[in-house]
Amino acid sequence: MARSAQPFCDAWPCDPGATWIAEALINIMFRFGALLLACALLEPARGAAREEVVPVVWKTQELRFDYVGFTSKYSCDGLRDKVEGVLLRLGARRDLEVRPFGCSRMGAPESLPSLQIKISTLIPAGQGDAKDTLEARWETVSLGGVGKLTSGDCELADQIRTKILPLFTSRNLKSQTDCVPHQLPAGNILLNVDVLVPAKN
C-alpha cells in the first residue's frame, strides 16, 4: 500500500502539523518584512509628493539702497554685483534692475554708494488674483559662503537682512554676523532663510 506524502521533519518526535504551521508563519513574517521595507523606501517619494505648494503672484517693488560701512568699502559696480547676486538667490525674477547712482570715483571704492533697485518677488496670492496665480514652494537659501557673502561683507549682510530681505516672503531666518566696525569678523557669515521660488523652474 502506497504511503501518503508527509511534510519533512528533521526533529524527533516529528509532528507534521506543527512543521507546516511553522513554515506558514515564517512565510508570513518574510512577506510582512518585505512590505515594511517597501513602505520605508517609498516614504521619501510620498514626502516629496506632499511638499507644500503655495499659490503666489509676482509683485513689483522698488527700493533705494544706501550702503553705509566702516570696515568694507565698495565701488558702485562692485556693490551692484554683490546685491544683484543676493537678489537672484532670494528668488527675484530675472528681469530685475539694479542701478548704481551717486558715484564719484569710477571703479574705485565709494564712501556712500547707493543703488536704485526694481524687482519682482513672489507673494501669497489673494482673492481676485486667480488669473495671474502660479505655484511656488519653499526653498532654503544660504547667502554666506564661498562665492557669496564672506566675512568682509559683514556690514553689507546686516543691511541686506534689514533692508532687502523684507521685500521677499520668507521664514525661518537664521542670522549670525557679529559685525564690529573696522574689524573683520573671525568666523563665516551665517545668513540662511526660506524663500518662495516657482515650483517649476
Backbone as CSV, one residue per row, in Angstrom:
resi,resn,N_x,N_y,N_z,CA_x,CA_y,CA_z,C_x,C_y,C_z
1,MET,0.848,-1.203,0.000,0.000,0.000,0.000,0.872,1.236,0.000
2,ALA,0.552,2.164,-0.886,1.386,3.358,-1.018,1.221,4.245,0.196
3,ARG,2.323,4.822,0.662,2.307,5.715,1.807,1.991,7.125,1.332
4,SER,1.146,7.841,2.089,0.829,9.229,1.715,2.018,10.117,2.011
5,ALA,2.139,11.171,1.185,3.252,12.117,1.366,3.079,12.871,2.671
6,GLN,4.125,12.971,3.450,4.098,13.688,4.718,5.116,14.833,4.677
7,PRO,4.828,15.937,5.371,5.818,17.014,5.454,7.102,16.490,6.052
8,PHE,8.206,16.994,5.588,9.514,16.555,6.055,9.754,17.050,7.475
9,CYS,10.259,16.189,8.334,10.592,16.546,9.705,12.065,16.277,9.934
10,ASP,12.788,17.213,10.528,14.200,16.979,10.818,14.429,16.875,12.324
11,ALA,13.358,16.780,13.087,13.498,16.609,14.536,12.626,15.443,14.984
12,TRP,12.935,14.910,16.120,12.166,13.773,16.640,11.725,14.087,18.061
13,PRO,10.476,13.882,18.428,9.444,13.271,17.579,8.920,14.261,16.550
14,CYS,8.467,13.716,15.449,8.049,14.561,14.333,6.554,14.805,14.382
15,ASP,6.160,16.105,14.289,4.747,16.484,14.236,4.514,17.216,12.927
16,PRO,4.025,16.530,11.887,3.849,17.161,10.572,2.992,18.405,10.638
17,GLY,1.945,18.419,11.449,1.084,19.599,11.538,1.831,20.797,12.070
18,ALA,2.631,20.596,13.108,3.394,21.697,13.695,4.420,22.230,12.707
19,THR,5.047,21.333,11.947,6.039,21.773,10.959,5.397,22.644,9.893
20,TRP,4.228,22.240,9.424,3.528,23.027,8.385,3.171,24.418,8.904
21,ILE,2.704,24.493,10.163,2.338,25.786,10.761,3.572,26.683,10.885
22,ALA,4.698,26.107,11.307,5.931,26.880,11.455,6.366,27.467,10.114
23,GLU,6.293,26.623,9.062,6.674,27.114,7.733,5.747,28.238,7.270
24,ALA,4.453,28.106,7.572,3.497,29.152,7.188,3.794,30.446,7.918
25,LEU,4.117,30.362,9.213,4.431,31.560,9.988,5.691,32.251,9.459
26,ILE,6.687,31.452,9.133,7.927,32.018,8.582,7.649,32.739,7.270
27,ASN,6.811,32.146,6.432,6.460,32.750,5.147,5.721,34.078,5.352
28,ILE,4.792,34.107,6.321,4.048,35.338,6.608,4.988,36.434,7.121
29,MET,5.895,36.045,8.026,6.832,37.026,8.568,7.740,37.594,7.481
30,PHE,8.155,36.733,6.539,9.005,37.179,5.440,8.270,38.206,4.574
31,ARG,7.009,37.888,4.261,6.225,38.796,3.421,5.968,40.127,4.135
32,PHE,5.712,40.066,5.438,5.460,41.281,6.211,6.715,42.161,6.264
33,GLY,7.873,41.512,6.433,9.122,42.268,6.439,9.386,42.946,5.103
34,ALA,9.093,42.238,4.008,9.267,42.825,2.684,8.341,44.015,2.490
35,LEU,7.113,43.920,3.025,6.158,45.024,2.920,6.649,46.240,3.689
36,LEU,7.189,46.031,4.897,7.719,47.137,5.688,8.874,47.820,4.969
37,LEU,9.756,47.024,4.352,10.887,47.582,3.615,10.414,48.422,2.439
38,ALA,9.415,47.932,1.713,8.884,48.679,0.573,8.281,50.008,1.020
39,CYS,7.574,50.000,2.148,6.977,51.240,2.664,8.062,52.243,3.045
40,ALA,9.150,51.747,3.650,10.243,52.635,4.042,10.895,53.274,2.829
41,LEU,11.050,52.509,1.759,11.669,53.040,0.551,10.774,54.044,-0.152
42,LEU,9.467,53.863,-0.033,8.525,54.762,-0.697,8.284,56.047,0.083
43,GLU,8.637,56.098,1.350,8.310,57.253,2.188,8.906,58.559,1.673
44,PRO,10.203,58.607,1.229,10.722,59.874,0.700,9.921,60.384,-0.481
45,ALA,9.533,59.486,-1.369,8.758,59.916,-2.533,7.404,60.450,-2.115
46,ARG,6.783,59.798,-1.104,5.499,60.283,-0.627,5.659,61.644,0.020
47,GLY,6.805,61.867,0.729,7.059,63.165,1.338,7.203,64.251,0.290
48,ALA,7.881,63.912,-0.819,8.036,64.890,-1.892,6.696,65.242,-2.495
49,ALA,5.823,64.219,-2.607,4.505,64.478,-3.180,3.697,65.395,-2.280
50,ARG,3.968,65.351,-0.955,3.239,66.186,-0.018,3.890,67.545,0.161
51,GLU,4.934,67.867,-0.597,5.629,69.142,-0.473,4.641,70.301,-0.560
52,GLU,4.803,71.228,0.377,3.856,72.334,0.453,3.920,73.200,-0.799
53,VAL,2.793,73.394,-1.419,2.690,74.254,-2.589,1.879,75.488,-2.206
54,VAL,2.421,76.664,-2.548,1.790,77.927,-2.168,1.367,78.675,-3.422
55,PRO,0.091,79.075,-3.532,-0.314,79.907,-4.664,0.220,81.327,-4.474
56,VAL,0.875,81.841,-5.513,1.553,83.137,-5.407,1.333,83.966,-6.669
57,VAL,1.698,85.236,-6.558,1.742,86.135,-7.708,3.030,86.943,-7.622
58,TRP,3.448,87.483,-8.746,4.609,88.360,-8.767,4.196,89.771,-8.350
59,LYS,4.997,90.393,-7.512,4.764,91.779,-7.097,6.014,92.591,-7.396
60,THR,5.863,93.681,-8.135,6.985,94.546,-8.471,7.177,95.582,-7.364
61,GLN,8.414,95.715,-6.915,8.739,96.638,-5.825,10.009,97.416,-6.157
62,GLU,10.125,98.595,-5.551,11.303,99.431,-5.756,11.895,99.822,-4.417
63,LEU,13.217,99.961,-4.407,13.919,100.308,-3.175,15.177,101.095,-3.505
64,ARG,15.409,102.141,-2.736,16.712,102.823,-2.779,17.560,102.235,-1.655
65,PHE,18.677,101.682,-2.036,19.556,101.020,-1.073,20.817,101.852,-0.905
66,ASP,21.002,102.421,0.275,22.196,103.212,0.592,23.084,102.391,1.524
67,TYR,24.263,102.072,1.043,25.178,101.271,1.854,26.036,102.187,2.718
68,VAL,26.080,101.868,4.005,26.930,102.591,4.951,27.809,101.577,5.654
69,GLY,29.103,101.648,5.419,30.018,100.687,6.021,31.277,101.347,6.535
70,PHE,31.811,100.836,7.638,33.045,101.359,8.221,34.250,100.465,7.932
71,THR,33.972,99.182,7.715,35.062,98.223,7.522,35.348,97.975,6.051
72,SER,34.329,97.697,5.275,34.499,97.388,3.846,33.846,98.467,2.998
73,LYS,34.567,98.874,1.967,34.051,99.845,1.004,33.919,99.148,-0.349
74,TYR,32.959,99.614,-1.148,32.700,99.021,-2.464,32.653,100.109,-3.526
75,SER,33.094,99.737,-4.707,32.798,100.592,-5.853,31.316,100.435,-6.168
76,CYS,30.774,101.352,-6.948,29.354,101.251,-7.297,29.069,99.960,-8.060
77,ASP,29.959,99.613,-8.995,29.752,98.381,-9.755,29.924,97.153,-8.869
78,GLY,30.880,97.210,-7.950,31.089,96.082,-7.043,29.894,95.862,-6.135
79,LEU,29.333,96.948,-5.620,28.148,96.834,-4.774,26.972,96.300,-5.582
80,ARG,26.819,96.798,-6.794,25.722,96.321,-7.653,25.819,94.818,-7.877
81,ASP,27.020,94.331,-8.187,27.185,92.904,-8.464,26.868,92.054,-7.231
82,LYS,27.312,92.508,-6.050,27.041,91.768,-4.817,25.541,91.693,-4.548
83,VAL,24.886,92.838,-4.617,23.463,92.895,-4.281,22.631,92.163,-5.324
84,GLU,22.985,92.293,-6.585,22.233,91.607,-7.635,22.298,90.093,-7.446
85,GLY,23.476,89.587,-7.090,23.609,88.153,-6.832,22.727,87.692,-5.684
86,VAL,22.651,88.496,-4.621,21.795,88.170,-3.481,20.326,88.163,-3.890
87,LEU,19.905,89.159,-4.665,18.511,89.248,-5.091,18.101,88.013,-5.894
88,LEU,18.960,87.566,-6.777,18.649,86.394,-7.590,18.589,85.131,-6.736
89,ARG,19.491,85.008,-5.768,19.462,83.835,-4.895,18.191,83.813,-4.050
90,LEU,17.693,84.977,-3.702,16.479,85.048,-2.887,15.212,84.814,-3.700
91,GLY,15.362,84.707,-5.024,14.204,84.370,-5.842,13.613,85.507,-6.638
92,ALA,14.326,86.647,-6.752,13.827,87.742,-7.576,13.747,87.301,-9.032
93,ARG,12.748,87.795,-9.741,12.622,87.467,-11.161,13.811,88.048,-11.917
94,ARG,14.197,87.402,-13.005,15.445,87.746,-13.669,15.394,89.040,-14.474
95,ASP,14.236,89.667,-14.538,14.171,90.953,-15.230,14.413,92.125,-14.273
96,LEU,15.106,91.868,-13.187,15.367,92.903,-12.181,16.254,94.018,-12.733
97,GLU,16.178,95.184,-12.111,17.026,96.325,-12.457,17.738,96.797,-11.194
98,VAL,19.067,96.863,-11.254,19.873,97.351,-10.134,20.820,98.400,-10.699
99,ARG,20.561,99.665,-10.389,21.308,100.765,-11.000,22.055,101.570,-9.932
100,PRO,23.387,101.647,-10.059,24.155,102.480,-9.122,23.897,103.964,-9.396
101,PHE,23.984,104.770,-8.358,23.926,106.218,-8.554,24.665,106.897,-7.408
102,GLY,24.955,108.179,-7.602,25.719,108.924,-6.603,27.181,108.537,-6.587
103,CYS,27.670,108.035,-7.702,29.058,107.558,-7.764,29.972,108.687,-8.254
104,SER,31.090,108.864,-7.592,32.034,109.926,-7.966,33.407,109.395,-8.346
105,ARG,33.677,108.119,-8.064,35.003,107.537,-8.318,34.818,106.283,-9.174
106,MET,35.015,106.443,-10.452,34.790,105.345,-11.387,35.689,104.146,-11.074
107,GLY,35.080,103.032,-10.697,35.826,101.801,-10.452,36.555,101.751,-9.136
108,ALA,36.451,102.787,-8.325,37.152,102.831,-7.040,36.130,102.785,-5.901
109,PRO,36.561,102.385,-4.698,35.634,102.344,-3.560,35.020,103.707,-3.271
110,GLU,33.729,103.690,-2.994,32.978,104.912,-2.700,32.707,105.007,-1.197
111,SER,32.533,106.235,-0.718,32.208,106.433,0.696,30.763,106.022,0.992
112,LEU,29.831,106.430,0.130,28.416,106.137,0.345,27.756,105.725,-0.968
113,PRO,28.084,104.548,-1.475,27.466,104.109,-2.735,25.992,103.766,-2.541
114,SER,25.204,104.010,-3.579,23.766,103.742,-3.499,23.300,102.984,-4.727
115,LEU,22.190,102.297,-4.578,21.595,101.537,-5.675,20.104,101.837,-5.743
116,GLN,19.600,101.952,-6.951,18.159,102.004,-7.160,17.738,100.632,-7.671
117,ILE,16.880,99.977,-6.912,16.516,98.581,-7.186,15.054,98.496,-7.585
118,LYS,14.805,97.753,-8.657,13.432,97.442,-9.067,13.362,95.951,-9.338
119,ILE,12.559,95.251,-8.546,12.491,93.793,-8.655,11.051,93.311,-8.547
120,SER,10.839,92.102,-9.026,9.569,91.407,-8.842,9.827,90.201,-7.951
121,THR,9.033,90.090,-6.872,9.179,88.995,-5.930,7.838,88.272,-5.776
122,LEU,7.889,87.058,-5.267,6.679,86.255,-5.084,6.028,86.556,-3.740
123,ILE,4.716,86.788,-3.763,3.947,86.963,-2.545,2.727,86.037,-2.612
124,PRO,2.192,85.612,-1.474,0.998,84.762,-1.499,-0.150,85.436,-2.242
125,ALA,-0.838,84.661,-3.066,-1.944,85.199,-3.858,-3.131,85.503,-2.950
126,GLY,-3.869,86.543,-3.333,-5.074,86.905,-2.602,-6.293,86.698,-3.473
127,GLN,-7.426,87.065,-2.951,-8.653,86.955,-3.720,-8.590,87.898,-4.920
128,GLY,-9.041,87.411,-6.050,-9.012,88.220,-7.264,-7.746,88.072,-8.066
129,ASP,-6.788,87.243,-7.575,-5.514,87.057,-8.285,-5.482,85.778,-9.114
130,ALA,-6.628,85.124,-9.292,-6.655,83.803,-9.925,-6.009,83.814,-11.308
131,LYS,-6.187,84.868,-12.059,-5.682,84.926,-13.433,-4.161,84.824,-13.490
132,ASP,-3.470,85.466,-12.553,-2.009,85.533,-12.591,-1.336,84.610,-11.587
133,THR,-2.094,83.724,-10.988,-1.539,82.872,-9.932,-0.669,81.758,-10.503
134,LEU,0.428,81.492,-9.813,1.270,80.343,-10.133,1.618,79.633,-8.838
135,GLU,2.239,78.480,-8.949,2.566,77.683,-7.770,4.025,77.896,-7.379
136,ALA,4.244,77.981,-6.075,5.603,78.142,-5.556,5.829,77.135,-4.437
137,ARG,7.081,76.945,-4.100,7.457,76.063,-2.987,8.500,76.790,-2.148
138,TRP,8.683,76.320,-0.938,9.686,76.906,-0.056,11.060,76.293,-0.340
139,GLU,12.062,77.139,-0.346,13.432,76.663,-0.572,14.373,77.399,0.383
140,THR,15.265,76.643,1.002,16.243,77.253,1.909,17.412,77.808,1.110
141,VAL,17.722,79.076,1.368,18.784,79.770,0.648,19.866,80.187,1.642
142,SER,21.112,79.941,1.280,22.248,80.384,2.082,22.952,81.522,1.348
143,LEU,23.034,82.667,1.996,23.654,83.835,1.362,25.125,83.980,1.717
144,GLY,25.603,83.226,2.678,27.004,83.285,3.071,27.777,82.091,2.568
145,GLY,29.077,82.280,2.342,29.908,81.172,1.907,30.767,81.533,0.709
146,VAL,31.477,80.538,0.207,32.376,80.742,-0.926,31.574,81.188,-2.152
147,GLY,32.027,82.271,-2.786,31.338,82.796,-3.953,30.099,83.596,-3.612
148,LYS,29.837,83.776,-2.310,28.671,84.538,-1.871,29.163,85.669,-0.969
149,LEU,28.451,85.922,0.120,28.898,86.919,1.083,29.910,86.286,2.036
150,THR,31.023,86.951,2.236,32.082,86.435,3.106,32.219,87.350,4.322
151,SER,33.200,87.044,5.175,33.368,87.822,6.410,33.603,89.304,6.124
152,GLY,34.240,89.633,5.001,34.464,91.030,4.646,33.185,91.765,4.268
153,ASP,32.114,91.024,4.034,30.825,91.617,3.670,29.874,91.688,4.861
154,CYS,30.412,91.652,6.067,29.576,91.555,7.258,28.565,92.704,7.344
155,GLU,29.024,93.919,7.173,28.117,95.076,7.271,27.084,95.068,6.145
156,LEU,27.524,94.659,4.965,26.597,94.560,3.848,25.532,93.498,4.135
157,ALA,25.943,92.379,4.694,24.990,91.313,5.029,23.960,91.801,6.032
158,ASP,24.399,92.556,7.022,23.473,93.110,8.009,22.428,94.005,7.350
159,GLN,22.870,94.840,6.418,21.952,95.774,5.773,21.048,95.067,4.761
160,ILE,21.533,94.013,4.153,20.675,93.192,3.287,19.570,92.554,4.118
161,ARG,19.918,92.068,5.295,18.927,91.431,6.172,17.836,92.414,6.585
162,THR,18.224,93.653,6.902,17.239,94.607,7.424,16.513,95.391,6.333
163,LYS,17.149,95.612,5.175,16.558,96.485,4.164,16.020,95.745,2.937
164,ILE,16.693,94.672,2.540,16.317,93.979,1.305,15.462,92.750,1.566
165,LEU,15.792,91.979,2.577,15.034,90.748,2.848,13.536,91.000,3.052
166,PRO,13.123,92.121,3.673,11.678,92.364,3.825,10.906,92.473,2.510
167,LEU,11.601,92.640,1.382,10.914,92.672,0.094,10.438,91.284,-0.325
168,PHE,10.942,90.250,0.331,10.637,88.866,-0.026,9.752,88.227,1.042
169,THR,8.923,87.276,0.593,8.183,86.444,1.539,9.145,85.379,2.051
170,SER,9.402,85.384,3.351,10.421,84.489,3.896,9.987,83.940,5.242
171,ARG,10.735,82.935,5.713,10.501,82.341,7.022,11.784,81.661,7.486
172,ASN,11.839,81.305,8.754,12.954,80.538,9.335,14.308,81.203,9.089
173,LEU,14.399,82.497,9.375,15.662,83.215,9.218,16.653,82.769,10.288
174,LYS,17.871,82.437,9.842,18.979,82.140,10.745,20.124,83.071,10.375
175,SER,20.464,83.973,11.309,21.443,85.005,11.003,22.441,85.159,12.135
176,GLN,23.717,85.197,11.769,24.771,85.475,12.737,25.921,86.152,11.996
177,THR,26.114,87.449,12.266,27.148,88.198,11.555,28.193,88.772,12.508
178,ASP,27.772,89.305,13.664,28.707,89.822,14.678,29.669,90.856,14.086
179,CYS,29.118,91.866,13.445,29.952,92.900,12.829,30.484,93.874,13.887
180,VAL,31.761,94.178,13.790,32.405,95.191,14.636,33.081,96.188,13.700
181,PRO,32.768,97.495,13.817,33.372,98.485,12.919,34.894,98.420,12.907
182,HIS,35.451,98.458,11.707,36.905,98.470,11.462,37.577,97.145,11.827
183,GLN,36.795,96.076,11.991,37.365,94.757,12.258,36.642,93.712,11.432
184,LEU,37.434,92.798,10.871,36.819,91.675,10.158,36.409,90.607,11.162
185,PRO,35.182,90.083,11.062,34.760,89.022,11.986,35.603,87.770,11.790
186,ALA,35.795,87.026,12.883,36.653,85.837,12.824,35.999,84.689,12.064
187,GLY,34.696,84.534,12.209,34.018,83.403,11.590,33.349,83.751,10.279
188,ASN,32.671,82.765,9.738,31.935,82.974,8.496,30.580,83.612,8.770
189,ILE,30.005,84.199,7.743,28.683,84.782,7.844,27.630,83.680,7.792
190,LEU,26.678,83.737,8.707,25.526,82.835,8.668,24.308,83.674,8.329
191,LEU,23.750,83.437,7.160,22.537,84.139,6.738,21.741,83.181,5.859
192,ASN,20.922,82.363,6.518,20.096,81.368,5.841,18.626,81.707,6.032
193,VAL,17.830,81.475,5.021,16.415,81.809,5.109,15.633,80.982,4.093
194,ASP,14.378,80.684,4.411,13.480,80.028,3.468,12.729,81.093,2.665
195,VAL,12.724,80.944,1.353,12.008,81.881,0.491,11.148,81.100,-0.495
196,LEU,10.192,81.792,-1.085,9.327,81.174,-2.101,9.979,81.263,-3.468
197,VAL,10.006,80.139,-4.172,10.527,80.096,-5.530,9.486,79.368,-6.403
198,PRO,9.448,79.648,-7.699,8.485,78.957,-8.555,8.623,77.446,-8.442
199,ALA,7.495,76.744,-8.369,7.523,75.293,-8.217,8.122,74.614,-9.426
200,LYS,7.981,75.208,-10.598,8.557,74.680,-11.829,9.467,75.726,-12.425
201,ASN,10.793,75.487,-12.271,11.767,76.428,-12.817,12.105,76.096,-14.260
